[in-house]
């Protein structure tokens, strides 16, 4: 079970505004019952402003009333109170300014160790442009004297899972191309 947002402030409000038992409040806020008792006694969270869990949508007034009538009942967190999980979206990758200078190093590493990657795959993986990749490849980049091939995961420009996925996809694509194109030995020459 997930705890409510700001559990101590929620416990303060529940102690001050409801007749719930310390165990019920402790269970809901994921605190120890002695801590809730200390809040009620004014020993802990003395100047803390209470946070209304009903106003925040973390529970309902009916749920509080139900638990006030039955000391064995447990207050439940509302399903909409649980924050939604982070959903990764497809779109341009933001790179902090401090890491942008590392992109040519990562490009040089990928060009050297993974020649099977296309420019489009490197562009998407690192968040760079095709002209930058071409400049690093041709050694016409303005800072080519200082470019040292460094692993993009170590630089924080991508994750290892992303790199492995792109390399595997590139190898699968190269494998398909290799099987589709007949080699010179397979050709039958008629004279």
Backbone as CSV, one residue per row, in Angstrom:
resi,resn,N_x,N_y,N_z,CA_x,CA_y,CA_z,C_x,C_y,C_z
1,UNK,0.849,-1.191,0.000,0.000,0.000,0.000,0.883,1.239,0.000
2,UNK,0.520,2.225,-0.755,1.272,3.473,-0.814,0.813,4.403,0.302
3,UNK,1.746,5.180,0.792,1.439,6.147,1.848,0.893,7.424,1.220
4,UNK,0.110,8.185,1.971,-0.375,9.457,1.432,0.769,10.461,1.302
5,UNK,0.517,11.460,0.519,1.477,12.536,0.351,1.644,13.259,1.678
6,UNK,2.873,13.533,2.085,3.188,14.198,3.352,2.500,13.485,4.525
7,UNK,2.955,12.286,4.873,2.267,11.473,5.875,2.172,12.108,7.265
8,UNK,3.205,12.815,7.720,3.124,13.417,9.057,2.080,14.524,9.101
9,UNK,2.054,15.363,8.057,1.066,16.441,8.014,-0.344,15.858,7.909
10,UNK,-0.493,14.768,7.177,-1.792,14.091,7.089,-2.180,13.526,8.444
11,UNK,-1.204,12.940,9.160,-1.469,12.397,10.499,-1.881,13.513,11.456
12,UNK,-1.246,14.677,11.362,-1.616,15.817,12.210,-3.078,16.177,11.973
13,UNK,-3.484,16.271,10.711,-4.858,16.630,10.396,-5.831,15.572,10.904
14,UNK,-5.503,14.299,10.692,-6.391,13.225,11.131,-6.524,13.196,12.654
15,UNK,-5.445,13.467,13.391,-5.498,13.498,14.855,-6.391,14.646,15.316
16,UNK,-6.245,15.800,14.682,-6.980,16.990,15.109,-8.456,16.974,14.686
17,UNK,-8.785,16.348,13.576,-10.115,16.490,12.996,-10.957,15.214,12.948
18,UNK,-10.434,14.088,13.395,-11.218,12.854,13.356,-11.110,12.136,14.692
19,UNK,-11.927,11.125,14.846,-11.854,10.292,16.051,-11.271,8.920,15.720
20,UNK,-10.420,8.852,14.703,-9.765,7.599,14.344,-8.779,7.200,15.437
21,UNK,-8.543,5.900,15.570,-7.571,5.434,16.570,-6.161,5.702,16.063
22,UNK,-5.207,5.672,16.988,-3.807,5.893,16.611,-3.344,4.810,15.648
23,UNK,-3.822,3.578,15.865,-3.440,2.488,14.977,-3.965,2.711,13.561
24,UNK,-5.201,3.196,13.444,-5.769,3.456,12.119,-4.983,4.549,11.400
25,UNK,-4.678,5.610,12.122,-3.928,6.720,11.513,-2.522,6.258,11.153
26,UNK,-1.887,5.506,12.059,-0.524,5.012,11.807,-0.502,4.094,10.588
27,UNK,-1.504,3.232,10.469,-1.567,2.316,9.339,-1.771,3.080,8.027
28,UNK,-2.633,4.072,8.028,-2.899,4.851,6.818,-1.683,5.670,6.399
29,UNK,-1.016,6.296,7.382,0.110,7.187,7.084,1.455,6.463,7.061
30,UNK,1.434,5.152,7.320,2.643,4.352,7.388,3.636,4.927,8.390
31,UNK,3.118,5.249,9.578,3.924,5.722,10.702,3.777,4.712,11.831
32,UNK,4.625,4.833,12.841,4.509,3.977,14.016,3.401,4.540,14.909
33,UNK,2.606,3.680,15.559,1.530,4.186,16.427,2.034,5.106,17.543
34,UNK,3.246,4.870,18.040,3.796,5.745,19.082,4.096,7.142,18.532
35,UNK,4.464,7.199,17.257,4.712,8.498,16.633,3.403,9.276,16.500
36,UNK,2.336,8.576,16.154,1.020,9.217,16.064,0.583,9.684,17.457
37,UNK,0.845,8.875,18.462,0.503,9.273,19.834,1.312,10.502,20.251
38,UNK,2.583,10.567,19.854,3.414,11.732,20.159,2.886,12.981,19.448
39,UNK,2.359,12.814,18.239,1.744,13.939,17.526,0.526,14.422,18.308
40,UNK,-0.286,13.467,18.789,-1.493,13.819,19.548,-1.142,14.494,20.874
41,UNK,-0.029,14.076,21.478,0.396,14.664,22.752,1.098,16.006,22.575
42,UNK,1.390,16.380,21.337,2.052,17.662,21.084,3.555,17.595,21.253
43,UNK,4.125,16.401,21.208,5.576,16.250,21.351,6.277,16.256,19.996
44,UNK,5.572,15.877,18.952,6.132,15.801,17.604,5.256,16.647,16.694
45,UNK,5.860,17.265,15.697,5.143,18.059,14.693,4.296,19.142,15.352
46,UNK,4.896,19.858,16.279,4.175,20.860,17.065,3.641,21.985,16.180
47,UNK,4.480,22.532,15.341,4.081,23.682,14.529,3.676,23.281,13.113
48,UNK,3.536,21.981,12.873,3.218,21.510,11.527,1.746,21.758,11.200
49,UNK,1.530,22.284,10.005,0.179,22.515,9.505,-0.388,21.188,9.017
50,UNK,-1.593,20.853,9.445,-2.234,19.609,9.019,-2.624,19.649,7.558
51,UNK,-2.579,18.512,6.916,-2.914,18.404,5.501,-4.164,17.540,5.365
52,UNK,-5.233,18.127,4.842,-6.515,17.450,4.717,-6.453,16.405,3.596
53,UNK,-6.536,15.108,3.923,-6.459,14.087,2.877,-7.711,14.028,2.004
54,UNK,-8.827,14.537,2.494,-10.053,14.559,1.689,-9.934,15.649,0.618
55,UNK,-9.453,16.823,1.004,-9.291,17.929,0.051,-8.256,17.585,-1.023
56,UNK,-7.251,16.783,-0.664,-6.216,16.395,-1.618,-6.620,15.210,-2.483
57,UNK,-7.774,14.631,-2.201,-8.234,13.487,-2.980,-7.542,12.186,-2.614
58,UNK,-6.925,12.128,-1.422,-6.228,10.914,-1.016,-7.165,9.905,-0.364
59,UNK,-8.287,10.375,0.135,-9.331,9.511,0.674,-10.650,10.283,0.604
60,UNK,-11.720,9.656,1.029,-13.020,10.326,0.977,-13.568,10.505,2.389
61,UNK,-14.498,11.426,2.537,-15.133,11.644,3.837,-15.904,10.406,4.266
62,UNK,-16.502,9.700,3.308,-17.236,8.472,3.627,-16.304,7.404,4.177
63,UNK,-15.106,7.327,3.623,-14.116,6.355,4.090,-13.701,6.665,5.526
64,UNK,-13.516,7.940,5.837,-13.152,8.340,7.204,-14.304,8.015,8.160
65,UNK,-15.538,8.319,7.762,-16.694,8.009,8.613,-16.824,6.514,8.860
66,UNK,-16.595,5.713,7.819,-16.672,4.260,7.954,-15.661,3.757,8.986
67,UNK,-14.450,4.301,8.932,-13.401,3.859,9.863,-13.621,4.404,11.274
68,UNK,-14.268,5.553,11.403,-14.566,6.085,12.738,-15.592,5.220,13.453
69,UNK,-16.502,4.610,12.709,-17.530,3.759,13.302,-16.983,2.394,13.702
70,UNK,-15.973,1.908,12.991,-15.406,0.583,13.250,-13.911,0.734,13.526
71,UNK,-13.488,0.487,14.766,-12.089,0.663,15.149,-11.167,-0.355,14.479
72,UNK,-11.726,-1.464,13.996,-10.900,-2.473,13.336,-10.737,-2.204,11.844
73,UNK,-11.544,-1.314,11.292,-11.454,-0.996,9.866,-10.201,-0.169,9.600
74,UNK,-9.671,-0.321,8.395,-8.466,0.426,8.003,-8.808,1.406,6.893
75,UNK,-8.303,2.609,7.042,-8.506,3.671,6.064,-7.737,3.313,4.795
76,UNK,-8.383,3.467,3.649,-7.759,3.105,2.382,-7.454,4.353,1.574
77,UNK,-6.293,4.318,0.925,-5.880,5.402,0.040,-6.690,5.306,-1.250
78,UNK,-7.189,6.416,-1.710,-7.977,6.462,-2.930,-7.105,6.072,-4.127
79,UNK,-7.627,5.305,-5.079,-6.811,4.888,-6.230,-6.278,6.064,-7.051
80,UNK,-7.035,7.146,-7.162,-6.547,8.299,-7.932,-5.496,9.098,-7.181
81,UNK,-5.260,8.787,-5.893,-4.241,9.500,-5.129,-2.851,8.995,-5.452
82,UNK,-2.740,7.775,-5.964,-1.443,7.213,-6.308,-0.968,7.885,-7.590
83,UNK,0.219,8.492,-7.587,0.690,9.183,-8.785,0.904,8.211,-9.936
84,UNK,0.659,8.693,-11.137,0.845,7.865,-12.309,2.321,7.609,-12.526
85,UNK,2.618,6.440,-13.068,3.997,6.089,-13.337,4.524,6.929,-14.494
86,UNK,5.820,7.189,-14.473,6.469,7.968,-15.510,6.387,7.201,-16.833
87,UNK,5.873,7.864,-17.837,5.768,7.251,-19.149,6.792,7.916,-20.054
88,UNK,7.678,7.097,-20.593,8.703,7.644,-21.474,8.055,8.001,-22.810
89,UNK,8.255,9.205,-23.251,7.669,9.641,-24.501,8.730,9.680,-25.588
90,UNK,8.259,9.504,-26.789,9.149,9.599,-27.938,9.228,11.071,-28.313
91,UNK,10.400,11.540,-28.487,10.567,12.924,-28.863,12.021,13.317,-28.754
92,UNK,12.309,14.560,-28.994,13.691,14.990,-28.939,14.265,14.790,-27.541
93,UNK,15.490,14.363,-27.509,16.172,14.105,-26.250,16.863,15.389,-25.799
94,UNK,16.600,15.799,-24.573,17.253,16.989,-24.043,18.578,16.588,-23.418
95,UNK,19.628,17.294,-23.762,20.937,17.072,-23.174,21.347,18.337,-22.442
96,UNK,21.720,18.231,-21.164,22.160,19.422,-20.442,23.363,20.071,-21.120
97,UNK,23.482,21.352,-20.946,24.558,22.111,-21.583,25.926,21.552,-21.214
98,UNK,26.082,21.110,-19.987,27.380,20.602,-19.543,27.783,19.313,-20.258
99,UNK,26.814,18.580,-20.818,27.132,17.324,-21.497,27.169,17.466,-23.017
100,UNK,26.772,18.595,-23.543,26.733,18.761,-25.000,28.118,18.703,-25.617
101,UNK,29.119,19.142,-24.882,30.480,19.117,-25.404,31.018,17.687,-25.514
102,UNK,30.353,16.730,-24.850,30.796,15.343,-24.876,30.233,14.566,-26.061
103,UNK,29.298,15.130,-26.775,28.666,14.398,-27.876,29.658,13.983,-28.960
104,UNK,30.578,14.854,-29.406,31.541,14.404,-30.422,32.398,13.224,-29.948
105,UNK,32.742,13.184,-28.661,33.501,12.051,-28.130,32.686,10.766,-28.235
106,UNK,31.409,10.836,-27.901,30.540,9.666,-27.985,30.349,9.242,-29.440
107,UNK,30.229,10.202,-30.338,30.075,9.892,-31.763,31.320,9.163,-32.263
108,UNK,32.499,9.659,-31.890,33.747,9.019,-32.309,33.823,7.587,-31.786
109,UNK,33.381,7.371,-30.552,33.384,6.022,-29.980,32.454,5.105,-30.772
110,UNK,31.252,5.574,-31.052,30.287,4.745,-31.773,30.748,4.460,-33.202
111,UNK,31.342,5.437,-33.865,31.833,5.219,-35.219,32.956,4.195,-35.237
112,UNK,33.785,4.205,-34.195,34.920,3.289,-34.137,34.496,1.879,-33.727
113,UNK,33.675,1.760,-32.687,33.361,0.430,-32.148,32.107,-0.199,-32.734
114,UNK,31.209,0.585,-33.274,29.969,0.047,-33.834,29.743,0.619,-35.237
115,UNK,30.553,0.190,-36.205,30.382,0.731,-37.564,29.067,0.311,-38.209
116,UNK,28.385,-0.689,-37.616,27.105,-1.141,-38.175,25.984,-0.138,-37.952
117,UNK,26.173,0.818,-37.036,25.134,1.813,-36.747,25.039,2.834,-37.881
118,UNK,23.821,3.144,-38.262,23.616,4.168,-39.281,23.674,5.548,-38.615
119,UNK,23.823,6.565,-39.441,23.834,7.936,-38.913,22.524,8.256,-38.213
120,UNK,21.414,7.758,-38.768,20.105,8.021,-38.154,20.016,7.387,-36.768
121,UNK,20.564,6.190,-36.616,20.533,5.524,-35.312,21.396,6.266,-34.295
122,UNK,22.559,6.728,-34.711,23.432,7.493,-33.813,22.763,8.813,-33.443
123,UNK,22.135,9.449,-34.423,21.434,10.706,-34.174,20.374,10.539,-33.103
124,UNK,19.590,9.474,-33.222,18.504,9.243,-32.269,19.041,8.829,-30.899
125,UNK,20.095,8.019,-30.881,20.651,7.519,-29.630,21.295,8.622,-28.804
126,UNK,22.099,9.442,-29.436,22.864,10.468,-28.714,22.134,11.803,-28.684
127,UNK,21.279,12.052,-29.665,20.598,13.340,-29.729,21.456,14.376,-30.408
128,UNK,22.021,14.016,-31.535,22.894,14.917,-32.272,22.353,15.084,-33.688
129,UNK,23.151,15.680,-34.560,22.714,15.900,-35.941,23.617,15.143,-36.907
130,UNK,23.103,14.879,-38.098,23.891,14.160,-39.109,25.119,14.960,-39.560
131,UNK,25.023,16.298,-39.694,26.240,17.044,-40.051,27.349,16.917,-38.994
132,UNK,26.975,16.838,-37.718,27.983,16.666,-36.670,28.635,15.299,-36.794
133,UNK,27.836,14.267,-37.070,28.390,12.921,-37.247,29.339,12.905,-38.437
134,UNK,28.931,13.525,-39.541,29.783,13.574,-40.730,31.077,14.332,-40.440
135,UNK,30.989,15.407,-39.692,32.189,16.195,-39.365,33.147,15.389,-38.492
136,UNK,32.627,14.624,-37.548,33.492,13.795,-36.693,34.110,12.675,-37.532
137,UNK,33.318,12.073,-38.412,33.815,10.978,-39.257,34.912,11.474,-40.199
138,UNK,34.724,12.645,-40.800,35.685,13.189,-41.770,36.808,13.973,-41.119
139,UNK,36.770,14.100,-39.812,37.742,14.879,-39.031,37.759,16.350,-39.456
140,UNK,36.572,16.882,-39.796,36.459,18.298,-40.133,35.726,19.052,-39.031
141,UNK,35.460,18.374,-37.923,34.790,19.011,-36.789,35.698,20.120,-36.254
142,UNK,35.130,21.208,-35.811,35.920,22.357,-35.359,36.828,21.995,-34.192
143,UNK,36.489,20.963,-33.431,37.276,20.586,-32.262,37.880,19.188,-32.437
144,UNK,38.162,18.787,-33.679,38.598,17.418,-33.933,39.936,17.091,-33.277
145,UNK,40.769,18.065,-33.005,42.053,17.792,-32.346,41.852,17.317,-30.905
146,UNK,40.765,17.704,-30.283,40.520,17.354,-28.880,39.504,16.234,-28.686
147,UNK,39.018,15.648,-29.757,38.009,14.586,-29.639,38.696,13.279,-29.272
148,UNK,38.251,12.694,-28.172,38.744,11.391,-27.731,37.539,10.462,-27.659
149,UNK,37.578,9.322,-28.318,36.427,8.404,-28.268,36.140,7.957,-26.833
150,UNK,34.938,8.258,-26.352,34.525,7.851,-25.006,33.137,7.234,-25.075
151,UNK,32.906,6.262,-24.210,31.659,5.505,-24.203,30.483,6.434,-23.878
152,UNK,29.407,6.410,-24.678,28.277,7.309,-24.444,27.532,7.032,-23.135
153,UNK,27.567,5.782,-22.663,26.902,5.469,-21.391,27.670,6.106,-20.245
154,UNK,28.993,6.045,-20.312,29.831,6.677,-19.287,29.672,8.188,-19.270
155,UNK,29.360,8.753,-20.413,29.149,10.203,-20.504,27.741,10.599,-20.078
156,UNK,26.853,9.617,-19.941,25.482,9.906,-19.527,24.587,10.376,-20.659
157,UNK,24.967,10.074,-21.902,24.163,10.501,-23.047,23.104,9.477,-23.432
158,UNK,23.240,8.237,-22.959,22.238,7.203,-23.199,22.418,6.125,-22.144
159,UNK,21.498,5.198,-22.080,21.630,4.085,-21.134,22.184,2.876,-21.870
160,UNK,22.689,1.923,-21.107,23.247,0.714,-21.707,22.172,-0.075,-22.440
161,UNK,20.947,-0.074,-21.892,19.849,-0.787,-22.539,19.545,-0.172,-23.908
162,UNK,19.535,1.158,-23.982,19.267,1.822,-25.250,20.359,1.496,-26.270
163,UNK,21.616,1.530,-25.831,22.729,1.230,-26.723,22.650,-0.208,-27.215
164,UNK,22.415,-1.155,-26.302,22.318,-2.565,-26.688,21.178,-2.794,-27.677
165,UNK,20.058,-2.126,-27.441,18.897,-2.276,-28.322,19.204,-1.764,-29.724
166,UNK,19.857,-0.611,-29.824,20.174,-0.028,-31.129,21.194,-0.891,-31.866
167,UNK,22.203,-1.390,-31.143,23.218,-2.238,-31.778,22.589,-3.543,-32.266
168,UNK,21.723,-4.146,-31.440,21.067,-5.395,-31.847,20.196,-5.163,-33.080
169,UNK,19.482,-4.055,-33.102,18.635,-3.743,-34.264,19.494,-3.551,-35.515
170,UNK,20.632,-2.866,-35.362,21.519,-2.639,-36.506,22.101,-3.958,-37.008
171,UNK,22.466,-4.861,-36.090,23.014,-6.158,-36.495,21.953,-7.006,-37.193
172,UNK,20.710,-6.956,-36.704,19.630,-7.686,-37.368,19.416,-7.155,-38.783
173,UNK,19.445,-5.841,-38.926,19.256,-5.226,-40.241,20.393,-5.613,-41.175
174,UNK,21.634,-5.574,-40.687,22.791,-5.963,-41.500,22.698,-7.435,-41.880
175,UNK,22.209,-8.282,-40.949,22.058,-9.710,-41.225,21.053,-9.961,-42.324
176,UNK,19.953,-9.220,-42.341,18.946,-9.358,-43.393,19.510,-8.942,-44.746
177,UNK,20.250,-7.838,-44.738,20.823,-7.342,-45.990,21.829,-8.349,-46.524
178,UNK,22.628,-8.941,-45.630,23.644,-9.900,-46.058,23.010,-11.157,-46.635
179,UNK,21.877,-11.595,-46.100,21.235,-12.794,-46.620,20.460,-12.518,-47.901
180,UNK,20.032,-11.295,-48.114,19.262,-10.965,-49.306,20.148,-10.742,-50.525
181,UNK,21.362,-10.244,-50.324,22.254,-9.950,-51.428,23.086,-11.203,-51.713
182,UNK,22.997,-11.754,-52.914,23.789,-12.951,-53.220,25.264,-12.590,-53.352
183,UNK,26.114,-13.490,-52.910,27.552,-13.242,-53.015,28.037,-13.652,-54.416
184,UNK,29.279,-13.324,-54.757,29.843,-13.618,-56.072,29.981,-15.120,-56.282
185,UNK,30.216,-15.886,-55.223,30.403,-17.317,-55.355,29.104,-18.016,-55.710
186,UNK,27.960,-17.465,-55.313,26.693,-18.098,-55.564,26.196,-17.877,-56.990
187,UNK,26.776,-16.922,-57.685,26.303,-16.631,-59.033,26.804,-17.699,-60.005
188,UNK,25.923,-18.079,-60.875,26.280,-19.049,-61.902,26.620,-18.270,-63.168
189,UNK,27.835,-18.490,-63.659,28.268,-17.770,-64.846,28.115,-18.703,-66.035
190,UNK,27.345,-18.261,-67.006,27.156,-19.061,-68.226,28.014,-18.485,-69.311
191,UNK,28.712,-19.355,-70.036,29.579,-18.886,-71.100,29.003,-19.178,-72.445
